[in-house]
Amino acid sequence: MTGETAFEGVLRQIDDTVPFEPGYYNESYLDRRITARMRRRDTESHAEYERLLREDDGERQALMDALTINVTEFFRNPEMWDVLRGVLRERTAEKRRVRVWSAPSADGREPYSVAMLACDDPAIDESRVEVLGTDISEEALDNAREGEYHTTRTTDIAAELAPLSDPDRYVERDEDAFRVRSEVQRLVDFETHDLIRDGARDPFDVVLCRNLLIYIDVDHKGALFDTLEASLADDGVLVLGMTESVPPDRTDRYEPIDKRRRVFERV
C-alpha cells in the first residue's frame, strides 16, 4: 500500500485478520501491546511481525488476547466498592430486579466482586441482583466461567478478597488456587460482546465500564459513550475508572454520586 509505514502495515493486518478494531484505540496503547508481542516472538521489525501475523494463526490469537486483556482484580479500588455498596442497598430495596453490567469484564473478577458484595452485605437483597459480564475475548470469558484464580508473584487473591467479611463463604481455597463458589456464580452470566461493534444492551440499573475509555482514541469516545448511555436505565448508575470522566458535553446528563470515585447517576 503506497505510503504505508511498517507499523501501519501491522495495524492493517490486525484490521483484516483479527476480530479487533485498532482504529478505535489510541496509538500509544496499540504500540505498547504490539511491541510486547514482538519481544515475545523475537521479531525485530514491524515488517517482520506483519509477515508473522499473516502466516501464524496462533500469533494472531495471542495478539488478540494481548490487545483485549485488562488489568483487573477483585474489588479493585476498594473505595469505589463502598460507594457501590450503597447503590445496591438502595436499588434492591426499591426494585424487584437490579441488573448490573460489567463491560468489559476481563477474567470475571469484577462481576464476581459485584455478586460477592451483594451476598456479603445483609442490607443488600442478593436475590434481586443479576450480573452480566461481557468481553470481546473468548479466552477471557472461558476463564471467567471457570471462576478459578491463582495467587502468583504479582497477584495475591487473598488480599484482593479482604473487603469481604468472610471470603471463605464465597471461594474455595486449595493452596494457591481460589475457585468461586456456585452460590456466587449463579448470580453472574457471561457473554461475548464488543462495545464498539455490537452497540447497546437492554437497559441496566448499573453499568461498570472501568479503565477502557483511557485506551480509546479521542475521536471515538463519543460513540462508545453513546453505547453506554443507551444501555443505562433512566435513573441508572454509571461507574468509570478512577482516571476517567464523563465527557464535558454530557456532564448535564449525570449527577455525581461520588465524583472522586467516578460513580454517576443518570438524570
N, C-alpha and C positions, 0 to 999 in steps of 0.2 A: 504494500500500500504506500503510495507516494507520500513522502514527508513524515512517515510514521517512525517514531523512536522505538528502540527496543523495548522500553518499559510499556509504551502504548501497545506494542505487539502482544505483550503478556496480557494486558487488560482486554484486548480484543479476543484473545484465545479464551480467557475466562468467560467473557460475554457469550462466546459461541458454543462453549462446551461444558460449562459448569452452571448449575441452576442457582445463579447468584448474579445480582445486578451491580457491577462495580461502579457504574455511573452515578449511583446514589450516594456513594461513600466518599469521604474526603481522601485526597491522595496520600496524605501522610500516614493515615491508618492502613490503606492498602499496601503502601510501600513497606511498612514495618512487618506486616504479616507475610508478604511475598518474600522479603529478604530473609525472614526466619526460615521459611521452607527452602530457599536456595542454599542456605548454610547447612540445613539438614541433609540435603542431597548433593552437597559439594559441587554445586554449579556456580561458576564464577561470573557469568554474564546473563543479562535478561534474554538475550537471543538464544543462548543455550537452554535456559529454563523454558522458554516458549516451545522449543522443539520437544523438550521432555513432556510438557503438558499435552502436546499433540499426540505423543506416542504411548503415554503411560496412564492407563485408566486409574491405577492406584494412586498416582500422584495427584490426579485431578480430584479424587475423593479426599485425599489428605489436605489439599489446599482448601477445598470447600469447608472442611472441618476447622481449619485454621482461621478462615475468614469469618466463620459464624460463631466461633466459640466466645463465650462471655465469662469474664471473671465473676465468680459467684460464690456464695457461702450461705449457710443457714443464718438467718437473722442478721444479714449484712446491714451495717449502720443501725445498731440497736435503738437509737433514739427515735428513728422513724417508726419502728415497730411499736413503741409506746404510743405514738400518735395513732397508728392503725388500730391498735387495741381499742382505743376509744371509739373509733369509727365503727368497728364491728359490734361493739357493745350497743351502740345507738341504733345501728341499722337492723340488727337481729331482734331488738326489742320492738321495732316498728313494722318490720316486714316479715312475711312468712317465708320468703326466699331471698337470700342475698347472694348475688352472683359476682364472683371475683375472677378477673382475667390477669394472668401473669404473662406478659408478652414483651420481649421473648423470655422463655423460662429456662433456657440453657439445660443444665443437667437435672433440673427439677427441684433444686433446694429452695428456691423462692416460693413456689406454690405449696410445697410441703410445709414450709415455715408458716404460711397462712393457715393451713389446716391444723398444724400443731398448736398455734396460738389460740385458735378457736376452741380446740379441745381442752387446752390447759387453763383457760380463764373461765371461772364459774359464772361470770356475768355475760358470757357470750353463749348463745344457743347454737352449738355447732351443727345441730340437726337442720338448721336453716341455711347453712353455708354450703355453697357449691363453688369449687375452684377449678378453673381451666388453665392449664399450662400449654402454651404453644411455642413452637420454634421452627425455624427453617431447616434445621439439621436433623435428619432421621436418626443419626447415631446418638446425638444428644437426647432425643426423645426415647430411644431404646434404653439408654442408661437411666433416664428418669423413671420410666415404667418399672425398671428393675428395682429402683429405690435402694440401692446398696452403695455406700460411700466408705472411703478408706482414709484413715489418718496417715499422712505421709510427712516427709521432711518439711513441707510447706503448708500442710493442711491439718489442723487439729480439730477434728469433728466434735470431740467432747467440749472443747472451748466454744465452738460455734453454737452448741445447744445450751449453753449456760443460762440464757434468759428463761428457760423453762423451769417450772417448779420441780419437776421430776422427769428428766429426759428418758429414763428407762421405761416410762409408760408409753413412749412413742417410737422408740427404736430398740431393736435387739442388738446387743453387742457380742461380738466374738473377736476378742483381741483387738486388732486394728480395724475390723470391719463393723459397720453400723448399717443395719437394714431397717427401713421404715416399716413400722407395724401396719397390719392390714386395716386397723381402725382409722389410721390416718390416710392410708392410700384410698380408702373408699370415698373420701371426700374430694379426691382430685382425679380429673381426666386429663389426658394429654392428646394433642392433635397437631398435625403439621399445618403451619400457617406462615405465609410470607407477608409481613406487614406492608411491604412495598407493592407486591404483585396482586395479593388476594383481597385487599381492601378491608372494609369494616366487618365486624361481627354483630350479632344481636346485642342490644344494649345491656351493659353490665353496671352493677352498682359501684364497683371499684375496679379500676384499671391500673395495674402497675406496669410502667414502661421505663425501667431504670437503666441508665448507662448505655443506651442505644443512640439517642439523639446526638451525643457528642461525637459520634463517628460519621454522622450523615452530613453530606455536603449541604452547605447553606441554601443552595437553590432548591433542594428537595425536602427540607424540613417542614415546609408548609403543607405539602401533600401528605407527609406521614402524620402530621398533627391532625389533618382532616380525617384520616382513618381513626385515630384515637378518639376524636370528638364524636364521630358518628357511631362509635362503639360504646359511648357513655350514656347512661340514663340521664334524664333531665336534671336530676339532683345528684348525679354520680360524682365519685371521688377519683381524682387522677393523682397518681404518685409518680414523680420523676426522680432521676438520680440526683445526688447531692450537689453536683456541679452543673445541673441542667435547670432550665427555667421555661415558663410559658412564653412563647414569642410575644414581643411587645404589642403587636397589633391584635392580640387575643386576650390580653390581661383583663379586659372588661367582662369577659365571659367566665371568669373564675374568681372565687373568693378564697384567699388563703386560709386553710385550717391551721397550718403551721408552715409559714413561708420558709423558715430556715431548714426544715426537714423536707421541704418540697412536696407537701400534701395540700391539694387544692380541691375545692368543691365547685362543680359547675353551677352557674347561675343563669 
